[in-house]
Amino acid sequence: MNIKLRLRKNKKFTSIYADIYYGFKQREYVKLGKLYPEESNPQVKQMNDEAKAKAMKFVDDFLKGNNPHAFGAKSNLTLSSDFAEYFKLYAEQKRDVGQQQYISSYNHFKNFIGSMAIKFSDLTVDLVKSYHDYLFNKALSRKHQRLSNNSALAYFEKFSAVINAGIEDKIITSNPAHHIKGRGKYKQPQRSFLSKQEIDKLKATSFEKHTMLKKAFIFSCFTGLRFGDVLSLRIKDIYSIDGEAYECSIRMGKTGEYVAIPITKKTMDYIKDEFNGKPNDKVFKGLRYSQSNVIINNWIKEAGINKHITFHNSRHSFACNLLNNNTNIVHIKNLLGHRSIKTTEIYAKSTSGKLRSAVESLDD
């Protein structure tokens, strides 16, 4: 699926319309407004500005799926339709940080089927199980290495989610991924985190070409926000309580839970230059997920820290440093927006500082 704004001129005005391509040779044109000449006239200029704003809002709403032109709404697909093409279009229309996993899952699926044309009717338990086993036993990463257990599982879950979308679009009636035996399970990885000293070391390490990513990562180390929440954070979400203390209030994208996180003075001072804008402006303007983990690891190495760190490890760092400061785990649960205390307790396994203190107490 793709959408583009196009202009069509005539003698009196210029029409604005959306060119929507759904795939499967389905295309639609939607008229959105008109632009008039004589922009020196204030009224005409205002009309044109309103027409442009309306067109941009239409595109934005379309990409978010908040309209009847969303993916699948015009679908006349059947069991004989090409599932791989549907998979590709579904991945392309995703507009969140999970998009890359959908694209990677699609690419692995294409490698799995080769030149075969896979219809929705071909999605049997045997075929789905074969793709599952391919991901866990044969599929290779970009570095030509076997996929980790959790990566293979994540790609298979995205594949299953696409089939679920086909059910919602009334193309297929059930998901064979729910019926396979021996399905892989998530394995809890060792959670790397940065100590407060290492975070200070990072802050002092030059990172000129990626200033916004640096600020966002450090901010997450002291708030525990996931990348998607940092990305969507707006100026109005951060406010002063009494003129001095600051707080961040946001609804977490993953869980839908509302959290209010106190922000330290040092953290506010670190990002204060990003508040020169309107209330609805994003705090970290221009921040992108693409290649962010590669860039962060280069920054980590530059700082002389021998750890594999991704953006999400900033959240782990927040939790583990709070634990090492003897913060009540219930408070940490609330700050992280966890629904269950069991999820928060996982972080306790990562805090070797606590274990060391416990053992060294035997010397007292």
C-alpha positions in Angstrom: 0.0 0.0 0.0 1.2 3.5 -0.8 -0.2 7.0 -0.8 1.0 10.2 -2.6 -0.4 13.7 -2.9 -0.7 14.9 -6.5 -1.6 18.2 -8.1 -3.7 18.7 -11.3 -3.7 22.2 -12.8 -6.3 23.9 -14.9 -6.9 27.6 -15.9 -8.8 28.5 -12.7 -7.3 26.4 -9.9 -5.1 23.5 -9.0 -6.8 20.3 -7.6 -5.2 18.4 -4.7 -5.9 14.7 -4.6 -4.6 11.5 -3.0 -3.3 8.7 -5.2 -3.8 5.5 -3.1 -2.4 2.2 -4.3 -3.6 -0.8 -2.4 -1.6 -3.4 -4.3 -3.2 -6.2 -6.2 -3.7 -3.7 -9.1 -6.2 -1.7 -6.9 -5.9 2.1 -7.0 -8.1 4.9 -5.9 -8.0 8.7 -6.3 -9.5 10.9 -3.6 -10.2 14.6 -4.2 -9.0 16.7 -1.2 -9.3 20.3 -2.2 -8.3 23.2 -4.5 -5.5 25.8 -4.6 -6.1 29.2 -6.1 -3.7 31.7 -7.6 -3.4 35.3 -6.4 -1.7 34.3 -3.1 -1.0 38.0 -2.4 -4.7 38.2 -1.4 -4.8 37.2 2.4 -8.1 35.5 2.1 -6.9 33.3 -0.8 -3.7 32.5 1.0 -5.7 31.4 4.0 -8.0 29.2 1.9 -4.9 27.6 0.3 -3.2 27.0 3.6 -6.4 25.3 4.9 -6.6 23.1 1.8 -2.9 22.1 2.2 -3.4 21.4 5.9 -6.5 19.3 5.1 -4.5 17.2 2.6 -1.7 16.6 5.0 -4.1 15.5 7.7 -5.7 13.1 5.3 -2.4 11.5 4.6 -1.5 11.4 8.3 -4.8 9.8 9.2 -4.5 7.4 6.3 -1.1 6.2 7.5 -2.5 5.8 11.0 -5.4 3.8 9.8 -8.0 6.3 11.1 -10.2 6.3 8.0 -12.1 4.1 5.6 -9.1 4.0 3.3 -7.0 2.0 5.7 -5.3 -1.2 4.8 -7.7 -4.0 4.0 -10.8 -1.7 4.0 -11.2 -1.9 0.3 -10.0 -5.5 0.2 -11.8 -7.9 -2.2 -9.2 -10.6 -1.5 -10.1 -14.2 -1.4 -8.4 -17.5 -0.5 -6.8 -17.6 -4.0 -5.1 -14.2 -3.4 -1.3 -13.9 -3.0 -0.4 -14.1 0.7 3.2 -13.0 0.2 2.0 -9.8 -1.5 -0.5 -9.2 1.3 2.4 -9.8 3.8 4.6 -7.3 2.0 1.8 -4.6 1.9 1.0 -5.2 5.6 4.6 -4.7 6.6 5.0 -1.5 4.5 1.9 0.1 6.0 3.2 -0.3 9.6 4.2 3.1 11.0 5.8 2.2 14.4 9.0 0.9 15.7 7.9 -2.7 15.1 7.8 -2.1 11.3 11.4 -3.4 10.8 10.5 -6.7 12.4 7.6 -7.2 10.0 9.8 -6.4 7.0 12.5 -8.8 8.3 9.9 -11.5 8.8 8.6 -10.9 5.3 12.1 -11.1 3.8 12.7 -14.4 5.6 9.4 -15.7 4.4 10.3 -14.8 0.8 13.6 -16.7 1.2 11.7 -19.6 2.6 9.2 -19.9 -0.3 11.7 -19.0 -3.0 9.9 -18.8 -6.4 6.7 -20.5 -5.1 3.4 -18.5 -5.2 1.7 -18.9 -1.8 -2.0 -18.3 -1.7 -4.0 -17.8 1.5 -5.5 -21.3 0.9 -1.9 -22.7 1.0 -1.5 -21.6 4.7 -1.8 -25.1 6.2 -0.5 -26.2 9.6 2.3 -28.1 7.7 3.4 -25.1 5.7 3.4 -22.8 8.8 5.3 -25.3 10.8 7.9 -25.6 8.1 8.3 -21.8 8.1 8.6 -21.9 11.9 11.3 -24.6 11.8 13.1 -22.7 9.0 13.3 -19.6 11.2 14.7 -21.5 14.2 17.1 -23.8 12.3 18.1 -22.4 9.0 17.4 -18.7 8.5 20.4 -16.4 8.6 20.8 -12.8 9.8 22.3 -10.0 7.7 25.6 -10.9 9.2 25.1 -14.5 7.8 24.7 -15.9 11.3 21.9 -18.2 12.6 19.0 -16.2 14.1 18.9 -16.1 17.9 16.0 -18.0 19.5 14.2 -14.7 20.4 14.7 -13.2 17.0 13.3 -16.3 15.3 10.3 -16.2 17.7 9.7 -12.5 17.1 9.6 -13.0 13.3 7.3 -15.9 13.6 4.9 -13.9 15.8 4.9 -11.1 13.2 4.0 -13.7 10.5 1.2 -15.0 12.7 0.0 -11.4 13.2 -0.3 -10.9 9.5 -2.5 -14.1 9.2 -4.6 -12.6 12.0 -5.0 -9.5 9.9 -6.2 -11.7 7.1 -8.9 -13.1 9.4 -10.0 -9.6 10.3 -10.2 -8.8 6.6 -12.4 -11.9 6.2 -10.0 -13.6 3.8 -9.2 -16.6 5.9 -11.2 -18.1 8.8 -8.5 -19.5 11.2 -4.8 -19.1 12.0 -2.8 -22.4 11.5 0.0 -20.9 13.6 -2.1 -21.5 16.6 -2.2 -25.2 16.0 1.4 -26.1 15.4 3.2 -28.4 17.9 6.7 -27.7 19.4 6.4 -23.9 18.9 9.4 -22.0 20.1 9.3 -20.2 23.4 10.8 -16.9 24.6 14.1 -17.3 26.5 14.9 -14.6 29.0 18.3 -13.0 27.9 20.9 -11.6 30.2 19.9 -8.0 30.6 22.9 -5.7 30.1 22.6 -2.3 31.8 24.8 0.8 32.3 25.8 1.9 35.8 25.4 5.5 36.8 29.2 5.9 36.3 29.0 4.5 32.8 26.1 6.8 31.9 28.2 9.8 33.1 31.1 8.5 30.9 28.7 8.3 27.9 27.5 11.8 28.5 31.1 13.0 28.4 31.8 11.2 25.2 31.4 13.3 22.0 28.6 12.2 19.7 28.2 15.2 17.5 26.6 13.7 14.4 23.8 12.0 16.5 23.1 14.6 19.2 19.3 13.9 19.3 19.8 10.2 19.6 22.3 10.8 22.4 19.9 13.0 24.3 17.0 10.6 23.9 19.1 7.6 25.1 20.3 9.5 28.2 16.8 10.7 28.9 15.5 7.1 28.8 18.3 6.0 31.2 16.7 8.4 33.8 13.0 7.8 32.9 12.9 4.2 31.7 10.8 5.1 28.7 10.8 2.8 25.7 12.0 4.1 22.3 8.4 4.3 20.9 7.3 6.4 23.9 10.4 8.7 23.7 9.7 9.1 20.0 6.1 10.2 20.6 6.9 12.4 23.6 5.7 15.9 23.2 6.6 19.1 25.0 3.2 19.3 26.7 3.9 15.8 28.3 6.6 17.3 30.5 5.5 19.9 33.0 6.5 21.6 36.2 4.8 20.7 39.5 5.9 23.5 41.7 8.1 25.6 39.5 11.1 23.5 40.2 10.3 19.8 40.2 9.4 18.3 36.8 7.4 15.3 35.8 6.6 13.4 32.6 3.1 12.0 32.1 2.5 9.7 29.2 0.4 6.7 28.1 2.8 3.9 27.2 2.4 2.6 23.6 3.0 -1.0 24.4 0.7 -1.5 27.4 -1.6 1.5 27.2 -0.8 2.2 30.9 -0.5 5.8 32.0 2.6 6.6 34.0 3.9 9.8 35.7 7.6 9.8 36.0 9.6 12.4 38.1 12.4 14.0 36.1 15.6 15.0 37.9 17.0 18.5 37.6 20.1 17.2 35.9 18.0 15.4 33.3 15.9 18.5 32.6 19.0 20.6 32.2 20.4 18.0 29.8 17.3 18.3 27.4 16.3 21.9 28.1 17.3 23.1 24.6 14.6 20.8 23.1 11.7 22.9 24.6 11.8 25.7 22.1 8.6 24.9 20.4 4.8 24.6 20.6 3.1 22.3 23.2 2.3 19.6 20.6 5.8 19.6 19.1 7.9 16.5 19.7 10.7 16.8 22.3 13.2 14.8 20.3 12.6 16.2 16.8 14.1 14.2 13.9 14.7 11.1 16.1 14.6 7.9 14.0 14.8 4.2 15.0 16.7 3.1 11.8 20.2 2.0 12.7 19.9 3.5 16.2 21.3 0.4 17.9 24.3 0.3 15.6 25.0 3.9 16.3 24.6 3.5 20.0 27.1 0.6 20.1 29.6 2.7 18.2 29.1 5.4 20.9 29.5 2.8 23.7 32.8 1.6 22.2 34.0 5.2 21.8 33.4 5.6 25.5 35.5 2.6 26.3 32.6 0.5 27.7 32.8 -3.2 26.9 29.1 -4.1 26.7 26.5 -4.8 24.0 23.9 -2.1 24.5 20.8 -1.3 22.5 18.4 1.6 23.1 16.1 -0.7 25.1 19.0 -1.2 27.6 18.5 2.4 28.7 15.2 1.2 30.2 17.0 -1.7 31.9 19.6 0.7 33.2 16.9 2.9 34.8 15.4 -0.1 36.6 18.7 -1.7 37.7 20.1 1.5 39.0 16.9 2.1 41.0 17.2 -1.4 42.5 20.9 -0.8 43.4 19.8 2.3 45.2 17.4 0.2 47.4 14.3 1.6 45.7 11.2 -0.4 46.6 10.4 -2.8 43.7 6.7 -1.8 43.8 7.7 1.8 43.1 9.9 0.6 40.2 7.0 -1.4 38.8 4.8 1.7 38.8 7.5 3.8 37.2 8.0 1.2 34.4 4.3 0.8 33.9 4.4 -3.0 34.4 1.1 -4.7 35.0 2.7 -7.5 37.0 5.4 -7.4 39.7 6.8 -10.6 38.2 7.9 -8.6 35.1 9.7 -6.1 37.3 11.4 -8.9 39.4 13.3 -10.0 36.3 15.5 -6.9 36.7 16.6 -8.1 40.1 18.5 -10.9 38.4 20.6 -8.3 36.5 21.8 -6.3 39.4 25.1 -8.0 40.3 25.9 -5.1 42.6 23.3 -6.4 45.0 24.6 -9.9 44.9 28.2 -8.7 45.4 27.1 -6.6 48.4 25.3 -9.5 49.9 28.4 -11.8 49.6 30.9 -9.2 50.7 28.8 -8.6 53.9 30.2 -12.0 55.0 33.5 -10.2 55.5 32.0 -7.9 58.1 
